[in-house]
């Protein structure tokens, strides 16, 4: 981003942007991953509330899940497809002023079939919650 006269603008700090610190943001995302792995619905509700979930591709989980009932159906489908064995293991949590990115490994098992995939979660964090 360029400042006046075409010079590079100085990067703004987290506090200047009115945002939580990078450490607080990473802690929120880490708490969400832990809650997913434990199927901790009270923490998931606290962190996500009415979050919007965008799931790409053509899997049974794909689509935009915009309301609480859609999110609940999404979580139930994950539980059904994984016999509630889905485990989310973040490799790292990176944060910028706008986005948080967490490359992660997802493991699950059902009927003797194992899932082991690498994914990247992209989200926003605001006031200790993940709205999208």
PyMOL commands that set and color helices and strands:
alter all, ss='L'
color gray80, all
select helices_A, chain A and resi 4-6+22-38+41-48+68-82
alter helices_A, ss='H'
color red, helices_A
select strands_A, chain A and resi 53-55+63-65+87-90+94-95+100-110+113-123
alter strands_A, ss='S'
color yellow, strands_A
deselect
rebuild
show_as cartoon
